Amino acid sequence: MPKVHDSGGGHHRGGRGRRISSSLAEINVVPLVDVMLVLLVIFMVTAPMIQRGIDVNLPVARRAATVEGERLFVTVPTTYHTDGLVYIGQERVSAGNLAGRLKERLQSVADKQVYLQGDGAVQLQDLMKVIDQLKDAGVSQVAIVAKAPGDI
């Protein structure tokens, strides 16, 4: 805010009795807050769109049961045959490192059961290689995940 200084004494020299000085040290924060709020809204809207799971077209089974609770999922995508990558939860792991990573994850878990999600287009031989890796890691039971005929 501009400050008015009176030269005092009641006499004026050269017609300049009052002097206006502006302070440059004051920063207008309102535009900064407006920009930050707009950026916050943009990030809040786009963040759920960025998080995306792995696309797996599960095979259909008539007697598929629902899986509840915290479980350890190993996902074999369609591209496994070409790149040799699988997923432990959301973590991308090469098939050669699968047994080692699973041993680390299963050390603190009493239930050594793993749920295997294999894409319907993955060959049975590729799934058998992954199951062998799971058994090498100390997995006691491997459950193969399927979807019910009514599920989309």
C-alpha positions as a Markdown table, in Angstrom:
| # | Residue | x | y | z |
|---|---|---|---|---|
| 1 | Met | 0.0 | 0.0 | 0.0 |
| 2 | Pro | 1.4 | 3.4 | -0.9 |
| 3 | Lys | 2.6 | 5.5 | 2.1 |
| 4 | Val | 2.1 | 9.3 | 2.2 |
| 5 | His | 4.9 | 11.3 | 3.9 |
| 6 | Asp | 4.3 | 14.9 | 4.9 |
| 7 | Ser | 7.3 | 17.1 | 4.6 |
| 8 | Gly | 6.3 | 18.8 | 7.9 |
| 9 | Gly | 6.6 | 22.4 | 9.1 |
| 10 | Gly | 3.8 | 23.7 | 7.0 |
| 11 | His | 6.0 | 25.2 | 4.3 |
| 12 | His | 6.2 | 23.7 | 0.8 |
| 13 | Arg | 9.3 | 23.8 | -1.4 |
| 14 | Gly | 8.6 | 23.9 | -5.1 |
| 15 | Gly | 5.0 | 22.7 | -4.7 |
| 16 | Arg | 6.0 | 19.2 | -3.4 |
| 17 | Gly | 4.8 | 19.0 | 0.1 |
| 18 | Arg | 3.7 | 15.4 | 0.0 |
| 19 | Arg | 5.6 | 12.4 | -1.3 |
| 20 | Ile | 4.2 | 9.0 | -2.2 |
| 21 | Ser | 6.4 | 5.9 | -2.0 |
| 22 | Ser | 5.5 | 2.4 | -2.8 |
| 23 | Ser | 6.9 | -0.6 | -1.1 |
| 24 | Leu | 8.2 | -3.3 | -3.5 |
| 25 | Ala | 8.7 | -5.8 | -0.6 |
| 26 | Glu | 5.0 | -6.7 | -0.5 |
| 27 | Ile | 4.1 | -9.7 | -2.8 |
| 28 | Asn | 0.6 | -10.2 | -4.0 |
| 29 | Val | -0.1 | -13.8 | -2.9 |
| 30 | Val | -3.6 | -14.1 | -4.3 |
| 31 | Pro | -2.6 | -15.0 | -7.9 |
| 32 | Leu | -0.1 | -17.5 | -6.6 |
| 33 | Val | -2.8 | -19.2 | -4.5 |
| 34 | Asp | -5.2 | -19.3 | -7.4 |
| 35 | Val | -2.6 | -21.0 | -9.7 |
| 36 | Met | -1.8 | -23.5 | -7.0 |
| 37 | Leu | -5.4 | -24.4 | -6.4 |
| 38 | Val | -6.0 | -24.9 | -10.2 |
| 39 | Leu | -2.9 | -27.2 | -10.3 |
| 40 | Leu | -4.2 | -29.1 | -7.3 |
| 41 | Val | -7.5 | -29.7 | -8.9 |
| 42 | Ile | -5.9 | -30.8 | -12.2 |
| 43 | Phe | -3.7 | -33.3 | -10.3 |
| 44 | Met | -6.6 | -34.6 | -8.3 |
| 45 | Val | -8.6 | -35.2 | -11.5 |
| 46 | Thr | -5.8 | -36.9 | -13.4 |
| 47 | Ala | -4.2 | -39.0 | -10.7 |
| 48 | Pro | -6.9 | -41.8 | -10.8 |
| 49 | Met | -6.6 | -42.0 | -14.6 |
| 50 | Ile | -2.8 | -42.6 | -14.4 |
| 51 | Gln | -3.0 | -45.6 | -12.0 |
| 52 | Arg | -3.8 | -48.5 | -14.2 |
| 53 | Gly | -3.7 | -52.2 | -13.6 |
| 54 | Ile | -2.5 | -55.0 | -15.9 |
| 55 | Asp | -4.8 | -56.0 | -18.7 |
| 56 | Val | -5.5 | -59.7 | -18.4 |
| 57 | Asn | -8.3 | -61.5 | -20.1 |
| 58 | Leu | -8.9 | -64.3 | -17.6 |
| 59 | Pro | -10.3 | -67.6 | -18.8 |
| 60 | Val | -14.0 | -68.3 | -18.0 |
| 61 | Ala | -15.0 | -71.2 | -15.7 |
| 62 | Arg | -18.5 | -72.2 | -14.6 |
| 63 | Arg | -17.6 | -72.7 | -11.0 |
| 64 | Ala | -15.3 | -69.7 | -10.4 |
| 65 | Ala | -15.4 | -68.5 | -6.8 |
| 66 | Thr | -14.6 | -65.0 | -5.7 |
| 67 | Val | -11.3 | -64.3 | -4.0 |
| 68 | Glu | -11.5 | -62.1 | -0.9 |
| 69 | Gly | -9.0 | -60.5 | 1.3 |
| 70 | Glu | -5.3 | -59.6 | 0.9 |
| 71 | Arg | -3.8 | -62.3 | -1.4 |
| 72 | Leu | -0.6 | -62.5 | -3.3 |
| 73 | Phe | -1.3 | -62.4 | -7.0 |
| 74 | Val | 1.1 | -63.4 | -9.8 |
| 75 | Thr | -0.1 | -62.2 | -13.2 |
| 76 | Val | 1.1 | -63.7 | -16.5 |
| 77 | Pro | 0.1 | -61.2 | -19.3 |
| 78 | Thr | -0.3 | -62.1 | -23.0 |
| 79 | Thr | 3.2 | -60.7 | -23.7 |
| 80 | Tyr | 4.9 | -63.2 | -21.5 |
| 81 | His | 6.0 | -65.4 | -24.4 |
| 82 | Thr | 7.8 | -62.5 | -26.1 |
| 83 | Asp | 9.3 | -60.5 | -23.2 |
| 84 | Gly | 9.3 | -63.0 | -20.3 |
| 85 | Leu | 7.8 | -60.6 | -17.8 |
| 86 | Val | 5.3 | -61.4 | -15.0 |
| 87 | Tyr | 3.8 | -59.3 | -12.3 |
| 88 | Ile | 3.8 | -59.9 | -8.5 |
| 89 | Gly | 1.0 | -57.6 | -7.5 |
| 90 | Gln | 1.9 | -54.4 | -9.4 |
| 91 | Glu | 5.6 | -55.1 | -9.5 |
| 92 | Arg | 7.1 | -56.1 | -12.8 |
| 93 | Val | 9.5 | -59.0 | -12.6 |
| 94 | Ser | 11.4 | -61.1 | -15.2 |
| 95 | Ala | 10.6 | -64.8 | -15.1 |
| 96 | Gly | 14.2 | -65.6 | -14.2 |
| 97 | Asn | 14.0 | -63.4 | -11.0 |
| 98 | Leu | 10.5 | -64.6 | -10.1 |
| 99 | Ala | 11.5 | -67.3 | -7.6 |
| 100 | Gly | 14.0 | -64.9 | -5.8 |
| 101 | Arg | 11.5 | -62.1 | -5.5 |
| 102 | Leu | 8.7 | -64.4 | -4.3 |
| 103 | Lys | 11.0 | -65.9 | -1.6 |
| 104 | Glu | 11.5 | -62.4 | -0.3 |
| 105 | Arg | 7.8 | -61.6 | -0.3 |
| 106 | Leu | 6.8 | -64.9 | 1.3 |
| 107 | Gln | 9.3 | -64.9 | 4.2 |
| 108 | Ser | 7.0 | -63.0 | 6.5 |
| 109 | Val | 3.8 | -64.7 | 5.4 |
| 110 | Ala | 2.5 | -67.8 | 7.1 |
| 111 | Asp | 0.1 | -68.7 | 4.2 |
| 112 | Lys | 2.4 | -69.6 | 1.3 |
| 113 | Gln | -0.5 | -69.6 | -1.2 |
| 114 | Val | -0.3 | -67.7 | -4.5 |
| 115 | Tyr | -3.1 | -66.8 | -6.9 |
| 116 | Leu | -2.0 | -67.2 | -10.5 |
| 117 | Gln | -3.8 | -64.9 | -13.1 |
| 118 | Gly | -2.9 | -66.1 | -16.6 |
| 119 | Asp | -4.3 | -64.5 | -19.7 |
| 120 | Gly | -6.5 | -66.8 | -21.7 |
| 121 | Ala | -4.1 | -66.5 | -24.7 |
| 122 | Val | -1.1 | -67.6 | -22.7 |
| 123 | Gln | 0.1 | -71.1 | -23.7 |
| 124 | Leu | -0.2 | -73.8 | -21.1 |
| 125 | Gln | 3.6 | -74.5 | -21.3 |
| 126 | Asp | 4.3 | -70.9 | -20.3 |
| 127 | Leu | 2.0 | -71.2 | -17.3 |
| 128 | Met | 3.8 | -74.4 | -16.3 |
| 129 | Lys | 7.1 | -72.6 | -16.4 |
| 130 | Val | 5.7 | -70.0 | -14.1 |
| 131 | Ile | 4.2 | -72.6 | -11.8 |
| 132 | Asp | 7.6 | -74.3 | -11.6 |
| 133 | Gln | 9.2 | -71.0 | -10.6 |
| 134 | Leu | 6.5 | -70.6 | -7.9 |
| 135 | Lys | 7.2 | -74.0 | -6.5 |
| 136 | Asp | 11.0 | -73.3 | -6.5 |
| 137 | Ala | 10.2 | -70.2 | -4.4 |
| 138 | Gly | 8.5 | -72.3 | -1.7 |
| 139 | Val | 4.9 | -71.7 | -2.6 |
| 140 | Ser | 2.7 | -74.5 | -1.0 |
| 141 | Gln | -0.4 | -74.0 | -3.1 |
| 142 | Val | -1.1 | -72.3 | -6.5 |
| 143 | Ala | -4.6 | -71.3 | -7.2 |
| 144 | Ile | -5.5 | -70.4 | -10.8 |
| 145 | Val | -7.8 | -67.4 | -11.1 |
| 146 | Ala | -10.7 | -67.5 | -13.5 |
| 147 | Lys | -13.8 | -65.4 | -14.0 |
| 148 | Ala | -17.4 | -66.6 | -13.9 |
| 149 | Pro | -19.4 | -66.6 | -17.1 |
| 150 | Gly | -21.5 | -63.6 | -16.0 |
| 151 | Asp | -18.5 | -61.4 | -15.2 |
| 152 | Ile | -17.3 | -58.9 | -17.7 |
